[in-house]
Amino acid sequence: MLTRLYLRDFALVNELVVRPGPGLNVFTGDTGAGKSIIVNAVALLAGGRAESHLVRSGSKSAFIEGVFELPAAHPVWPGLTELGIDDDVPGQLIVQREIWPGGRSQVRLNSRSVTLRALESIGRLLVEINGQNQQLDLLRPARQLLFLDEFAGCIDLRSRYRREYDRLASLEAERERLGADAAARAREVDMLSYQIGEIEDARVEPDEERQLLAELRRSSNLAELTALIDGALGALAGSDGASNRIGSALAGLARAQTLDPDSADSLEQLRVAQEIADQAAADLRARLESLDSDPGRAEQLAARMRQIDDLKRKYGKSAADIAEFASRAAARLEQLQAADSRIAEIESQVAAIGKRMGGLAAELRATRRRAGNRLEAAVLENLSALGMAGARFAVAVEALPETAGAFACREVGGMGPQGADGVRFDLAANPGEPLAPLAQVASGGEISRIMLALRCALLQVNAPAVIIFDEIDAGIGGRRGLAVGHQLWKLANRGQTVCVTHLPQIPAFAQRHFFVDKEERDGRSQIAVEALDRDAQMAELAAMAGGAEAAEAAAQIKSRAGELMRTFEPAG
């Protein structure tokens, strides 16, 4: 249960501590006093959406803290363990949320930061809030189906079915895409085949473009290059060339060595020079012989360069890019050519998944129908206690027509995202009236009591740490108020219950009664919450009852509530 709620700079709250207790906790106060602020704060502790206007004007941030005392077997602990969160104080969970202008917020569980998504998953096990929005939501068939599944305890089964459904939908979409695009696929196969063939026929080598450019430059300047090399060869090896002159110098220096032995070093240097000159001459002759004098070679080189440029324009900026394009195109071509076999594979998978879905849908239907019978009995019992003894309530679990679902099978009919069933809550609020869909026949007060009856039934199988009813008594008159208060009190015997109300009959059953008031301090409005003792509670009941005999009416309400509580024996 929630044992402490602390607010700072939240909406109209400067600083506030509320200490709810076990059983029924009731909040009363004038319209606009700020009761909804308390509910909104608890909703934020359960993962609700944070908005910038919740930060008190002039404050840097708003801060909310809730202290929950939970038994060791509570389902919240495994989830906290997965998040690496320990209970520093055994059985205690402290939820903190700080909100900044702009809506940004930070969440801590037992002082450890977690994501908002983590808080949402934990919050569903901690708090359930029921208000007028939830009442209207319960009129929708989809919400009625979810409610029945929660009561039946088949949410895991429903999730297993949904995973199969999503997989089947994905496969069907792929099969339709492959089948519908057969002509487009054939066109793409032709195009890819041409592109791959063009690239393979060209056989572009990684360094070919650089080599072609170099050869093209040489070919374009062949005459000038030949003349220059020939001139260099003549200067080096001609009759009056450097090689012959070095030879004459060698002969003279050889004779000089006989007269001057110190000339030996110079003689050796000339011999090396002679060898270098002779080798250079030989290289130049070989180079002259290698030069291609074919006049058509330059055009061949230019044509090859144009071919490579055309490939680059289509497939990439370099030979590597062209090769990468060819690789991707080949992979895509293989995928397209395998489409027929993929369609056959999909059809096999679709058949297997459809069979599993049909089995799960049939199991869901049987579970829902059994749970529907139990829910009818529980709701009728609760409605009787709420002053609707003559009412009839029915849960209709009907097969979807084959045309209503995205898929269908012979055994269960049409199959939609949540199974093969449509669920509808029917009501006959008065004796002799026919059953009709809840959304068509229930008045505001009846919806409030049906909502309470349904919630009481659900809480028999799924009870969060705290359940909050925010003005669920809307549309209910004083004569039915005692019945609603008594039902809430019985519900609170199974777990902590919080109720915001304007009816005096409901707080008459409260274990703790809180009065919410708006007051002005230092020129600013702020919210104050007071835990009422018995005398203060009687005064508040009288004020809520109103009229000339308010005090006597309050005493009668309190007395009648006491009689009802004394006749109740809690289960277990």
C-alpha positions in Angstrom: 0.0 0.0 0.0 1.0 3.7 -0.3 2.1 4.9 3.1 3.4 8.3 2.3 2.9 10.8 -0.5 5.2 13.9 -0.6 4.7 16.8 -3.0 6.9 19.9 -3.5 6.2 22.7 -6.0 3.7 20.6 -7.8 0.7 22.5 -9.4 -0.7 24.6 -6.5 1.2 22.6 -3.9 4.0 24.4 -2.1 4.9 21.4 0.1 2.6 18.6 1.3 2.8 15.3 3.0 -0.2 12.8 3.0 -0.1 9.5 4.9 -2.8 7.1 3.6 -3.5 4.0 5.6 -4.8 0.6 5.0 -8.5 0.2 4.0 -10.6 2.9 2.6 -9.0 6.4 2.3 -11.5 9.1 1.2 -10.6 12.7 0.0 -13.4 15.3 0.1 -13.4 19.1 -0.4 -15.1 21.8 -2.5 -15.1 21.6 -6.3 -11.8 23.1 -7.4 -10.1 22.6 -4.0 -7.4 20.5 -5.6 -8.5 16.9 -5.0 -7.5 16.0 -8.5 -4.0 17.2 -7.8 -3.5 14.3 -5.4 -4.8 11.8 -8.0 -2.6 13.3 -10.7 0.5 13.0 -8.4 -0.1 9.3 -7.8 -0.7 8.8 -11.5 2.7 10.3 -12.2 4.3 7.9 -9.8 2.7 5.1 -11.9 4.3 6.4 -15.1 1.7 9.0 -16.2 2.6 11.8 -18.6 4.4 14.8 -17.2 3.4 18.2 -18.5 5.1 21.6 -17.9 2.1 23.2 -16.2 2.5 20.8 -13.3 5.6 22.7 -12.1 4.5 25.4 -9.7 4.9 28.9 -11.1 8.3 30.4 -10.2 9.8 27.0 -9.2 12.7 25.2 -10.9 11.1 21.8 -10.7 8.3 19.8 -9.1 9.1 16.8 -7.0 6.8 13.8 -6.1 7.7 10.9 -3.8 5.6 7.9 -2.9 6.6 5.3 -0.3 5.0 1.8 -0.9 5.0 -1.0 1.6 4.7 -4.3 -0.3 4.6 -8.0 0.7 7.5 -10.2 -0.4 5.2 -12.1 -2.8 4.0 -8.9 -4.6 4.5 -9.3 -8.4 6.4 -6.0 -8.6 9.6 -7.5 -7.0 10.7 -9.7 -9.9 10.5 -6.7 -12.3 12.6 -4.6 -9.9 15.2 -7.4 -9.6 15.5 -7.4 -13.4 16.2 -3.7 -13.2 18.9 -4.3 -10.5 16.9 -2.6 -7.8 17.0 -3.9 -4.3 14.7 -3.1 -1.3 17.2 -1.3 0.9 14.5 -1.4 3.6 12.8 -4.8 3.3 9.4 -4.6 1.6 9.7 -0.9 0.9 9.7 0.7 -2.5 10.3 4.5 -2.9 9.2 6.0 -6.2 10.5 9.5 -6.9 9.8 11.7 -9.9 11.2 15.2 -10.6 9.6 17.3 -13.4 11.1 20.4 -15.0 9.4 23.0 -17.1 9.0 21.7 -20.6 7.9 18.3 -19.4 11.3 16.6 -19.0 11.4 14.4 -15.9 13.7 12.0 -14.0 12.5 8.8 -12.3 14.1 7.0 -9.4 13.2 3.7 -7.8 14.9 3.2 -4.4 17.3 6.0 -5.4 18.3 4.4 -8.7 17.5 6.2 -11.9 15.3 4.2 -14.4 13.5 5.0 -17.6 9.9 6.2 -17.8 9.1 3.0 -19.7 10.4 1.0 -16.7 8.3 3.0 -14.4 5.2 2.4 -16.5 5.7 -1.4 -16.4 6.2 -1.2 -12.6 3.4 1.3 -12.1 0.8 -1.0 -13.6 1.4 -3.3 -10.7 1.3 -0.6 -8.1 -1.6 1.7 -8.9 -4.9 1.5 -10.8 -6.9 4.7 -11.3 -10.5 4.6 -12.2 -12.3 7.8 -13.1 -14.9 9.2 -15.5 -12.5 8.8 -18.5 -12.1 5.1 -17.6 -15.9 4.8 -17.4 -16.3 6.0 -20.9 -13.5 3.8 -22.1 -15.2 0.8 -20.7 -18.1 1.4 -23.2 -15.7 0.5 -26.1 -15.8 -3.2 -27.3 -12.0 -3.3 -27.5 -11.8 -2.3 -23.8 -14.4 -4.8 -22.8 -12.5 -7.6 -24.5 -9.3 -6.5 -22.6 -11.2 -6.4 -19.4 -12.5 -9.9 -19.9 -9.1 -11.2 -20.8 -7.6 -9.6 -17.6 -10.4 -11.2 -15.6 -9.8 -14.6 -17.3 -6.1 -14.3 -16.7 -5.3 -15.0 -20.3 -3.2 -12.0 -21.2 -0.1 -14.2 -21.7 -2.2 -16.5 -24.0 -3.4 -13.4 -25.9 0.1 -12.1 -26.3 1.3 -15.5 -27.7 -1.6 -15.3 -30.2 -0.7 -11.7 -31.1 3.0 -12.6 -31.8 1.8 -15.3 -34.2 -0.7 -12.9 -35.8 2.0 -10.2 -36.4 4.3 -12.8 -37.9 1.6 -14.1 -40.2 0.7 -10.5 -41.2 4.3 -9.8 -42.1 4.6 -13.0 -44.2 1.3 -12.2 -46.0 2.5 -8.7 -46.8 5.7 -10.1 -48.2 3.9 -12.7 -50.3 1.5 -10.1 -51.7 4.4 -7.9 -52.5 6.2 -10.6 -54.3 3.1 -11.8 -56.2 1.8 -8.4 -57.1 5.1 -7.2 -58.4 5.8 -10.1 -60.8 6.0 -7.8 -63.8 8.1 -5.3 -62.0 10.3 -8.1 -60.8 10.8 -9.4 -64.3 11.8 -5.9 -65.5 14.2 -5.5 -62.7 15.8 -8.9 -63.5 16.3 -7.8 -67.1 17.9 -4.5 -66.1 20.2 -6.1 -63.5 21.2 -8.8 -65.9 22.2 -6.2 -68.5 24.1 -4.1 -66.0 26.0 -7.1 -64.6 26.8 -8.3 -68.2 28.0 -4.8 -69.2 30.4 -4.6 -66.2 31.7 -8.2 -66.7 32.3 -7.7 -70.4 34.3 -4.6 -69.8 36.6 -6.4 -67.3 37.9 -3.2 -65.8 41.1 -3.8 -63.7 41.7 -1.9 -60.5 44.7 0.2 -61.8 43.8 0.2 -65.4 42.6 3.7 -65.7 45.9 5.1 -64.4 47.9 3.0 -66.8 45.7 3.9 -69.7 46.2 7.6 -69.0 50.0 7.3 -68.9 50.1 5.3 -72.2 47.7 7.7 -73.8 50.0 10.6 -73.0 52.9 8.7 -74.5 51.1 7.8 -77.6 49.9 11.3 -78.2 53.5 12.7 -78.1 55.2 9.7 -79.9 57.2 11.8 -82.5 58.5 14.3 -80.0 59.4 11.5 -77.5 61.2 9.6 -80.2 63.3 12.6 -81.3 64.2 13.4 -77.8 65.4 9.9 -77.0 67.3 9.6 -80.3 69.0 12.9 -79.6 70.0 11.8 -76.2 71.4 8.5 -77.6 73.5 10.4 -80.2 75.0 12.7 -77.6 75.8 9.7 -75.5 77.0 7.0 -78.1 77.6 8.9 -81.3 81.0 9.2 -83.0 81.7 12.3 -81.0 79.5 11.3 -78.1 80.3 11.1 -74.4 81.1 7.4 -74.5 83.9 7.8 -77.1 85.3 10.8 -75.3 85.4 8.9 -72.0 87.2 6.1 -73.9 89.9 8.6 -75.2 90.3 9.9 -71.6 90.8 6.4 -70.3 93.5 5.6 -72.9 95.5 8.8 -72.0 95.1 8.3 -68.3 96.3 4.7 -68.6 99.6 5.9 -70.0 99.8 8.6 -67.4 99.4 6.0 -64.6 102.8 4.5 -65.8 104.4 7.8 -65.0 102.3 8.7 -62.0 100.9 5.8 -59.9 98.7 8.3 -57.9 96.5 8.6 -61.0 95.0 5.1 -60.3 91.9 6.5 -58.5 91.0 8.8 -61.4 91.4 6.0 -63.8 89.0 3.7 -61.9 86.4 6.5 -61.8 86.6 6.9 -65.6 86.2 3.1 -66.0 82.9 3.3 -63.9 81.7 6.3 -65.9 82.3 4.3 -69.1 80.2 1.4 -67.9 77.4 3.8 -66.9 77.4 5.5 -70.2 77.4 2.3 -72.1 74.5 0.9 -70.1 72.5 4.2 -70.5 73.0 4.0 -74.3 71.8 0.4 -74.3 68.7 1.4 -72.3 67.9 4.2 -74.7 68.3 1.9 -77.8 65.8 -0.6 -76.1 63.4 2.3 -75.3 63.4 3.5 -78.9 62.7 -0.1 -80.1 59.8 -0.4 -77.6 58.0 2.7 -78.7 54.8 1.7 -80.7 54.6 3.5 -83.9 51.1 2.1 -84.6 49.1 5.3 -85.5 45.8 3.6 -84.4 47.0 2.9 -80.9 46.0 6.3 -79.6 42.4 5.9 -80.8 42.3 2.4 -79.2 43.4 3.9 -75.9 40.9 6.8 -76.1 38.0 4.4 -76.9 38.9 2.3 -73.8 38.9 5.4 -71.7 35.5 6.4 -73.0 34.2 3.0 -72.1 35.5 3.2 -68.6 34.1 6.8 -68.2 30.7 5.5 -69.3 30.7 2.8 -66.7 31.8 5.3 -64.0 28.9 7.6 -65.0 26.4 4.8 -64.5 27.9 2.8 -61.6 30.4 4.7 -59.6 33.4 7.1 -59.5 36.1 4.4 -59.6 36.8 0.9 -60.6 36.2 -0.2 -57.0 32.8 1.5 -57.0 31.9 -0.3 -60.3 32.9 -3.6 -58.8 30.9 -2.9 -55.7 27.8 -2.0 -57.8 28.2 -5.3 -59.7 28.4 -7.2 -56.4 25.2 -5.6 -55.0 23.4 -6.1 -58.3 24.3 -9.8 -58.4 23.0 -10.2 -54.8 19.7 -8.5 -55.7 19.4 -10.5 -58.9 19.8 -13.7 -56.9 17.1 -12.5 -54.5 14.7 -11.7 -57.3 15.4 -15.0 -59.1 14.7 -16.8 -55.8 11.3 -15.1 -55.4 9.3 -18.1 -56.6 11.0 -20.4 -54.1 10.5 -17.7 -51.4 6.8 -17.6 -52.2 6.6 -21.3 -51.7 8.5 -21.1 -48.5 6.2 -18.3 -47.3 3.1 -20.4 -48.1 4.5 -23.3 -46.0 5.2 -21.0 -43.1 1.7 -19.3 -43.4 0.0 -22.7 -43.2 2.0 -23.7 -40.1 1.4 -20.3 -38.4 -2.3 -20.3 -39.4 -2.7 -23.7 -37.8 -1.1 -22.5 -34.5 -3.2 -19.4 -34.5 -6.4 -21.3 -35.0 -5.4 -23.5 -32.0 -4.6 -20.5 -29.8 -7.8 -18.6 -31.0 -9.9 -21.7 -30.0 -8.2 -21.8 -26.6 -8.8 -18.1 -26.1 -12.5 -18.5 -27.0 -13.0 -21.3 -24.6 -11.2 -19.4 -21.8 -13.2 -16.3 -22.5 -16.5 -18.0 -22.4 -15.7 -19.8 -19.1 -14.5 -16.5 -17.7 -17.6 -14.7 -19.1 -19.9 -16.9 -17.0 -17.9 -16.2 -13.9 -17.8 -12.5 -14.6 -21.6 -12.3 -15.1 -22.1 -13.9 -11.7 -19.6 -11.6 -10.0 -21.0 -8.5 -11.5 -24.6 -9.3 -10.8 -23.7 -10.0 -7.2 -21.9 -6.6 -7.0 -24.8 -4.8 -8.8 -27.2 -6.3 -6.3 -25.2 -4.8 -3.5 -25.1 -1.5 -5.3 -28.9 -1.2 -5.5 -29.4 -2.8 -8.9 -30.9 -6.1 -7.7 -33.2 -6.4 -10.7 -30.6 -5.7 -13.3 -29.3 -8.4 -15.7 -25.8 -8.4 -17.0 -24.4 -10.6 -19.8 -21.0 -11.1 -21.4 -21.4 -12.0 -25.1 -18.4 -13.8 -26.7 -19.2 -14.2 -30.3 -17.1 -15.5 -33.2 -16.0 -12.9 -35.7 -17.4 -13.4 -39.2 -14.7 -14.5 -41.6 -14.9 -11.2 -43.4 -14.3 -9.3 -40.2 -10.8 -10.6 -39.5 -7.6 -10.2 -41.5 -7.3 -14.0 -41.6 -9.7 -16.9 -41.2 -9.8 -20.6 -40.6 -12.6 -23.1 -40.8 -12.5 -24.0 -37.1 -12.8 -20.5 -35.5 -13.8 -18.2 -38.3 -12.3 -14.7 -38.8 -9.1 -14.0 -36.8 -8.2 -10.5 -35.8 -5.3 -9.0 -33.8 -6.7 -10.2 -30.5 -8.2 -13.5 -31.5 -11.3 -14.8 -33.3 -13.9 -13.3 -30.9 -15.9 -10.1 -30.4 -16.8 -9.4 -26.8 -19.7 -7.2 -25.8 -21.1 -6.3 -22.3 -24.9 -6.3 -22.3 -27.2 -4.8 -19.7 -30.8 -4.7 -18.8 -30.9 -2.1 -15.9 -34.6 -2.7 -15.1 -36.7 -5.8 -14.8 -38.5 -6.7 -18.0 -36.2 -4.8 -20.3 -34.2 -6.7 -23.0 -30.5 -6.9 -22.8 -28.7 -4.4 -25.0 -25.1 -3.2 -25.4 -23.9 -1.3 -22.4 -23.1 1.8 -24.4 -26.7 2.1 -25.5 -28.7 1.6 -22.4 -26.7 2.7 -19.3 -27.3 6.1 -17.6 -24.5 8.0 -16.0 -25.2 6.7 -12.5 -25.7 3.2 -13.8 -22.4 3.3 -15.6 -20.7 4.4 -12.4 -22.1 1.4 -10.5 -21.4 -1.0 -13.3 -17.8 0.3 -13.4 -17.5 -0.3 -9.7 -19.1 -3.7 -10.0 -16.7 -4.7 -12.8 -13.7 -3.4 -11.0 -14.6 -5.2 -7.8 -14.9 -8.4 -9.8 -11.5 -7.9 -11.5 -9.8 -7.1 -8.3 -10.7 -10.6 -7.1 -8.1 -11.9 -9.5 -5.8 -8.9 -10.1 -5.3 -6.5 -7.2 -2.7 -3.7 -7.5 -1.1 -2.2 -4.4 -3.4 0.9 -4.5 -6.7 1.3 -6.3 -8.0 4.8 -6.8 -11.6 5.8 -7.6 -11.8 9.4 -8.8 -15.4 10.7 -8.5 -16.7 7.3 -9.6 -19.9 8.2 -7.8 -20.8 10.8 -10.5 -24.5 10.6 -11.3 -25.3 8.6 -8.2 -27.8 10.1 -5.7 -27.7 10.0 -2.0 -30.1 7.0 -1.8 -27.5 4.8 -3.6 -24.5 6.5 -2.0 -24.6 4.2 1.0 -24.6 1.1 -1.2 -21.6 2.5 -3.2 -19.7 3.4 0.0 -20.4 0.0 1.5 -19.1 -1.7 -1.7 -16.0 0.4 -1.7 -15.4 -0.4 2.0 -15.7 -4.1 1.3 -13.3 -3.7 -1.6 -10.9 -1.9 0.7 -10.8 -4.9 3.0 -8.9 -6.7 0.2 -6.4 -3.9 -0.4 -5.8 -0.2 0.0 -8.5 1.9 -1.7 -8.5 5.6 -2.3 -11.7 7.5 -3.3 -12.3 11.1 -4.3 -16.0 11.9 -3.8 -18.7 14.5 -3.2 -21.1 12.2 -1.6 -21.3 12.2 2.2 -22.3 8.5 2.3 -18.9 7.3 1.1 -16.6 8.9 3.6 -18.9 7.6 6.3 -17.2 4.2 5.6 -13.6 5.6 5.5 -10.8 4.4 7.8 -9.1 7.7 7.0 -10.9 10.8 5.8 -8.8 13.6 4.3 -10.2 17.1 3.7 -8.6 19.1 0.8 -8.8 22.8 0.9 -7.4 25.7 -1.1 -6.0 28.6 1.0 -4.0 31.7 0.4 -0.6 32.4 1.9 1.7 35.3 1.1 -0.6 36.3 -1.7 -0.5 32.8 -3.4 -3.0 30.0 -3.5 -1.9 26.6 -2.3 -3.4 23.3 -1.4 -3.7 21.9 2.1 -4.8 18.4 3.1 -6.0 17.7 6.6 -6.5 14.2 8.1 -9.9 14.5 10.0 -10.6 13.0 13.4 -14.1 11.8 14.3 -15.5 15.2 15.3 -14.0 16.9 12.2 -15.3 14.2 10.0 -18.8 14.5 11.4 -18.6 18.3 10.7 -17.5 17.6 7.1 -20.2 15.0 6.6 -22.8 17.6 7.8 -21.4 20.2 5.4 -21.5 17.7 2.6 -25.1 16.7 3.4 -26.3 20.3 3.7 -29.8 21.4 4.5 -31.4 22.5 7.8 -30.9 19.2 9.5 -27.4 18.6 8.2 -25.9 17.5 11.5 -28.7 15.0 12.1 -28.4 13.7 8.5 -24.6 13.2 9.0 -25.2 11.3 12.2 -27.8 9.1 10.5 -25.4 8.4 7.5 -22.6 7.5 9.9 -24.8 5.3 12.0 -26.2 3.5 8.9 -22.6 3.0 7.6 -21.6 1.5 10.9 -24.5 -1.0 10.8 -23.5 -2.1 7.3 -19.9 -2.5 8.2 -20.8 -4.6 11.3 -22.8 -7.0 9.1 -19.9 -7.7 6.8 -17.5 -10.6 7.3 -14.3 -10.2 5.2 -13.5 -13.2 3.1 -10.5 -15.3 4.2 
